[in-house]
Amino acid sequence: MANYEKLDHWSLKAQKEGYPARSVYKLKEMDEKFGLFRPSSAALKVLDLGAAPGSWSLYALRKLDTRSHLPVCSLLTAVDLSPLSRQYDKGLFDGENCCFIQGDITAALIREAIHARSPFNLVISDAAPSTTGNRSVDTLRSLALAEAVLDYAERSLASGGNLVVKVFQGGDTASILKRIRELFKTGKSFKPEACRSESFETYYLGLGRNTNVG
Ligand SMILES: C[S@@+](CC[C@H](N)C(=O)[O-])C[C@H]1O[C@@H](n2cnc3c(N)ncnc32)[C@H](O)[C@@H]1O
């Protein structure tokens, strides 16, 4: 078994806590550090792009407001080329506050289906291309996905909303951060502890969308 296939600390923890992927701890760390899912009296609508197998979506659906013990995320729209895993969801993905759209986030029909459910208060994206091993090709594909995610953030995030988007380091990632800083009060990059040490992925955050599209 290759090193990267071995069950590491984060994968074992994910299994134990009922998440299909270790990536949930990246979102959890960013949420705890930056308050991405801010409980409020208003409904919180979340868009998860590149959602399968579904750890980030499950995290959103399971997150409770500590004061009221009610779900923080009142409506989740999850999108991916592949279906969500049903191994741990205990019916949450069939609930009325969850809508899964299977398809390509860059395709026109999928774009329309997503925009029909906007505005959102939080856009999270862990979308990544299938890697080829050629770093320039992989980085370019990741950049194209990140740009598509930014288009969603620009068009469908409500004022004050937040964004998390994954990027592969290298290539013109500076243009992504620049655009985030134009759209949000704060734009920053952050590499969570649960990222594999050999991985060249990182996350860009936009906090506080500065134009009301709602
Ligand atoms: C690292 S996984 C996401 C893991 C997820 N955040 C979780 O916690 O379970 C990346 C996902 O991006 C999806 N993806 C890549 N390109 C896509 C595209 N153009 N449209 C929709 N999903 C895409 C892949 O199918 C894959 O499931």
Ligand as a Chemical Component Dictionary entry (heavy atoms), coordinates in Angstrom:
data_LIG
# 
_chem_comp.id                   LIG 
_chem_comp.type                 NON-POLYMER 
_chem_comp.pdbx_formal_charge   0 
_chem_comp.three_letter_code    LIG 
# 
loop_
_chem_comp_atom.comp_id 
_chem_comp_atom.atom_id 
_chem_comp_atom.alt_atom_id 
_chem_comp_atom.type_symbol 
_chem_comp_atom.charge 
_chem_comp_atom.model_Cartn_x 
_chem_comp_atom.model_Cartn_y 
_chem_comp_atom.model_Cartn_z 
_chem_comp_atom.pdbx_ordinal 
LIG C1  C1  C 0  -11.477 16.678 -2.900  1  
LIG S1  S1  S 1  -13.036 16.244 -3.557  2  
LIG C2  C2  C 0  -14.151 17.118 -2.503  3  
LIG C3  C3  C 0  -14.279 16.516 -1.133  4  
LIG C4  C4  C 0  -15.438 17.090 -0.348  5  
LIG N1  N1  N 0  -15.177 18.464 0.052   6  
LIG C5  C5  C 0  -15.706 16.288 0.902   7  
LIG O1  O1  O 0  -15.380 16.786 2.000   8  
LIG O2  O2  O -1 -16.250 15.197 0.825   9  
LIG C6  C6  C 0  -13.091 17.175 -5.053  10 
LIG C7  C7  C 0  -14.368 17.005 -5.817  11 
LIG O3  O3  O 0  -14.414 17.974 -6.865  12 
LIG C8  C8  C 0  -15.253 17.435 -7.865  13 
LIG N2  N2  N 0  -15.157 18.173 -9.117  14 
LIG C9  C9  C 0  -14.053 18.372 -9.881  15 
LIG N3  N3  N 0  -14.352 19.078 -10.983 16 
LIG C10 C10 C 0  -15.691 19.343 -10.925 17 
LIG C11 C11 C 0  -16.597 20.045 -11.772 18 
LIG N4  N4  N 0  -16.181 20.623 -12.922 19 
LIG N5  N5  N 0  -17.897 20.113 -11.418 20 
LIG C12 C12 C 0  -18.323 19.528 -10.271 21 
LIG N6  N6  N 0  -17.514 18.869 -9.408  22 
LIG C13 C13 C 0  -16.207 18.767 -9.738  23 
LIG C14 C14 C 0  -14.780 15.990 -7.975  24 
LIG O4  O4  O 0  -15.757 15.182 -8.597  25 
LIG C15 C15 C 0  -14.530 15.638 -6.512  26 
LIG O5  O5  O 0  -15.610 14.940 -5.945  27 
# 
loop_
_chem_comp_bond.comp_id 
_chem_comp_bond.atom_id_1 
_chem_comp_bond.atom_id_2 
_chem_comp_bond.value_order 
_chem_comp_bond.pdbx_ordinal 
LIG C1  S1  SING 1  
LIG S1  C2  SING 2  
LIG S1  C6  SING 3  
LIG C2  C3  SING 4  
LIG C3  C4  SING 5  
LIG C4  N1  SING 6  
LIG C4  C5  SING 7  
LIG C5  O1  DOUB 8  
LIG C5  O2  SING 9  
LIG C6  C7  SING 10 
LIG C7  O3  SING 11 
LIG C7  C15 SING 12 
LIG O3  C8  SING 13 
LIG C8  N2  SING 14 
LIG C8  C14 SING 15 
LIG N2  C9  SING 16 
LIG N2  C13 SING 17 
LIG C9  N3  DOUB 18 
LIG N3  C10 SING 19 
LIG C10 C11 SING 20 
LIG C10 C13 DOUB 21 
LIG C11 N4  SING 22 
LIG C11 N5  DOUB 23 
LIG N5  C12 SING 24 
LIG C12 N6  DOUB 25 
LIG N6  C13 SING 26 
LIG C14 O4  SING 27 
LIG C14 C15 SING 28 
LIG C15 O5  SING 29 
# 
